[in-house]
Amino acid sequence: MLQYLYLGRIPYDEALAIQQELAALRLANRIANTLLLLEHPPVLTLGRNAKRENILVSDELLAQRGVTLHEINRGGDVTYHGPGQLVGYPIFDLRSLRSPKGGYPGPVDFVRLMEETLIRLCAEHGIQSTRIPKLTGVWCAASGNAQRDRKIAAIGIHVSRGIVTHGFAFNVATDLEGFRLIVPCGITDRAVTSLEAELRLSGSNRTAPSIEEAAHQAARNFGAVFNEQVLAIESLDTLRTHAQAAQ
């Protein structure tokens, strides 16, 4: 079983504390694999491979704009989170999952599976997306009026004792100006996009879903890709109560 919890918009440090709490509960086998889905106020995060020069503005300017900065232990370089972006933190035990190759997936296999869930989420809205070799994430390929590949989702995870934390950031209706503060993921020759921007570019009359709608759609696609029944959890307190009962 895969359970998921939609938390709405919460500060980054609060989400980080929740991840740490749930990772400990998952390691103790007191909760099932749990996908946290949420949205952040404007924040920059620097992964283990991040270079400070990929932040293009001063700390003072970030503070003036209300953008916080966090150095964290996920893989990858620097990325931006903000309103209009769906963030997913899968607190999964890799040893509980089955790989198509046999055995359980390693970290790279897990990232590929997450990419697949987001490719399917794009397809649900009529947007074609893909992977690019050696560039983790989900991309909309150059075509027509769009001369460059465009990144719609960033992915970076951390695995400790088999437990995954951190995850993905999928641009639904994000203000893409926020990415001008950085060199996104350290990649200089490709653009960043959103589901809203791609729908507009395609000439579709569809509108981007709300973050909550996108969260439920993402959870459903996680269930399909990981071949698990999906269960919505009402609240964090409900999840904690379940964990307490499992002691």
C-alpha positions in Angstrom: 0.0 0.0 0.0 1.1 3.6 -0.8 -0.4 6.3 1.4 -0.3 10.0 0.6 -0.9 13.2 2.4 -1.6 16.6 0.9 -0.3 19.4 3.2 -1.0 22.5 1.3 1.5 25.4 1.4 4.0 25.0 4.2 7.5 26.5 5.0 10.5 24.5 3.8 12.0 24.0 7.3 8.6 22.6 8.5 8.5 20.2 5.6 12.0 19.1 6.3 11.2 18.4 9.9 8.2 16.3 8.9 10.3 14.4 6.4 12.8 13.5 9.2 10.0 12.5 11.5 8.4 10.2 9.0 11.6 8.7 7.8 12.3 7.5 11.3 8.8 6.1 11.5 9.2 4.3 8.1 12.6 2.9 9.2 10.9 1.5 12.3 8.1 0.1 10.0 5.4 2.0 11.9 4.1 3.6 8.8 3.7 2.4 5.2 5.4 4.1 2.2 4.1 7.7 2.4 4.1 10.4 -0.3 4.0 14.0 1.1 2.5 16.4 -1.5 2.7 20.2 -0.9 3.7 23.6 -2.0 6.4 25.9 -0.6 6.7 29.7 -0.2 9.7 31.0 -2.3 12.9 29.1 -1.3 16.2 28.0 -2.9 17.7 24.7 -1.9 21.2 23.6 -2.5 21.9 19.9 -2.8 25.1 18.0 -2.1 26.6 18.9 -5.5 25.5 22.6 -5.5 27.8 25.4 -6.3 27.2 28.8 -4.6 28.0 30.6 -7.9 24.8 29.1 -9.4 22.9 31.5 -7.2 23.0 34.7 -9.3 21.9 37.3 -6.7 23.1 38.3 -3.3 21.8 37.0 0.0 20.5 40.6 0.6 18.4 40.6 -2.5 17.0 37.1 -1.6 16.0 38.5 1.8 14.4 41.5 0.2 12.3 39.2 -2.0 11.4 36.9 0.9 13.3 34.0 -0.6 14.9 31.7 2.0 17.9 29.5 1.4 18.6 26.0 2.6 21.6 23.7 2.2 20.4 20.1 2.3 21.6 16.5 1.8 19.7 15.6 -1.4 21.5 14.9 -4.7 21.7 17.6 -7.3 22.6 21.3 -7.5 20.4 24.4 -6.8 16.7 24.6 -7.4 13.9 27.0 -6.8 10.6 26.2 -5.0 7.6 28.5 -4.9 3.9 28.9 -5.2 2.3 27.1 -8.2 4.8 24.3 -7.9 3.8 20.8 -6.7 6.5 19.3 -4.4 6.5 15.6 -3.6 8.5 13.9 -0.8 8.3 10.1 -1.0 9.2 8.6 2.3 9.7 5.1 0.9 11.6 2.1 2.0 13.4 0.9 -1.2 13.5 -2.6 0.3 9.7 -2.8 0.2 9.5 -2.1 -3.5 10.0 -4.5 -6.5 12.1 -3.6 -9.5 11.1 -4.6 -13.0 14.6 -6.0 -13.2 14.1 -8.2 -10.1 15.0 -7.5 -6.5 14.4 -4.0 -5.1 15.2 -0.7 -6.9 18.4 1.2 -6.1 18.4 5.0 -5.9 18.8 5.5 -9.6 16.0 3.1 -10.4 13.8 4.9 -8.0 14.5 8.2 -9.7 13.6 6.7 -13.1 10.3 5.5 -11.6 9.6 9.0 -10.3 10.3 10.5 -13.7 7.8 8.0 -15.1 5.1 9.2 -12.7 5.6 12.8 -13.8 5.8 11.9 -17.5 2.4 10.3 -17.0 1.1 13.3 -15.1 2.0 15.5 -18.1 0.3 13.1 -20.5 -2.8 13.4 -18.4 -3.0 17.0 -19.5 -2.1 16.4 -23.1 1.5 17.4 -22.7 4.3 15.2 -24.1 7.4 15.0 -21.9 10.4 12.8 -21.8 13.8 12.0 -20.2 17.1 13.3 -21.4 20.1 11.0 -20.8 22.4 12.2 -18.0 20.0 15.0 -17.1 17.8 13.9 -14.3 14.3 15.2 -14.3 11.4 15.5 -16.8 11.7 17.6 -20.0 9.5 18.9 -22.8 11.5 18.5 -26.0 12.3 21.3 -28.4 9.7 21.6 -31.1 7.9 24.2 -33.2 8.3 27.6 -31.6 10.2 26.2 -28.7 13.8 26.0 -29.8 15.2 24.5 -26.6 14.4 21.6 -24.3 12.5 22.8 -21.3 12.6 21.3 -17.8 9.2 20.9 -16.2 10.2 18.8 -13.2 13.4 18.6 -11.0 14.3 15.5 -9.0 16.8 15.0 -6.2 16.7 12.4 -3.4 18.6 11.2 -0.4 18.7 7.6 0.7 19.8 6.5 4.2 19.4 3.0 5.5 17.1 2.3 2.6 14.7 5.1 3.3 14.2 7.8 0.7 13.7 11.5 1.5 13.4 14.6 -0.6 11.9 14.0 -4.1 10.5 16.1 -6.9 9.4 19.6 -7.8 6.8 19.8 -10.7 6.0 23.2 -12.1 2.3 23.4 -12.5 1.6 27.2 -12.7 4.9 28.4 -11.1 6.1 32.0 -11.7 9.1 31.1 -13.8 10.8 34.4 -12.9 11.9 32.7 -9.7 14.3 30.6 -11.7 16.1 33.7 -12.9 17.7 33.9 -9.4 19.7 30.8 -10.1 21.3 28.5 -12.8 18.6 25.8 -12.4 20.3 22.5 -11.4 23.5 24.0 -12.7 22.3 23.6 -16.4 23.0 26.7 -18.5 21.8 25.7 -22.0 18.2 24.7 -21.4 15.1 26.5 -20.2 12.6 25.9 -17.4 8.9 25.6 -18.1 5.6 24.8 -16.4 2.4 22.8 -17.2 0.6 26.1 -17.6 3.2 27.4 -20.0 3.2 24.2 -22.0 -0.6 24.3 -22.4 -0.4 27.8 -23.6 2.5 27.0 -26.0 0.5 24.0 -27.4 -2.6 26.1 -28.1 -4.7 23.9 -25.8 -7.8 25.4 -24.3 -7.1 23.4 -21.1 -6.1 25.2 -18.0 -3.6 24.0 -15.4 -5.0 22.2 -12.4 -4.8 23.6 -8.9 -1.9 22.3 -6.8 -4.3 20.2 -4.8 -5.8 18.7 -8.0 -2.3 18.0 -9.3 -1.4 16.4 -6.0 -4.2 13.9 -6.3 -3.3 13.2 -9.9 0.4 12.7 -9.0 -0.6 10.3 -6.2 -2.7 8.3 -8.6 0.2 8.0 -11.0 2.6 7.0 -8.3 0.2 4.1 -7.5 0.1 3.0 -11.1 3.9 3.2 -11.6 4.7 1.5 -8.3 1.8 -1.0 -8.7 0.4 -0.1 -5.3 -3.0 0.7 -4.0 -3.2 4.3 -3.1 -4.8 5.6 0.1 -5.3 9.3 1.0 -4.5 10.2 4.6 -6.6 12.9 6.1 -4.0 14.7 8.2 -0.5 14.5 9.7 -2.2 13.9 13.1 -4.0 10.9 11.6 -0.7 9.5 10.3 0.9 10.0 13.7 -2.0 8.3 15.4 -1.6 5.3 13.1 2.1 5.2 13.8 1.5 5.3 17.6 -0.9 2.4 17.3 1.7 0.4 15.4 4.2 0.5 18.3 
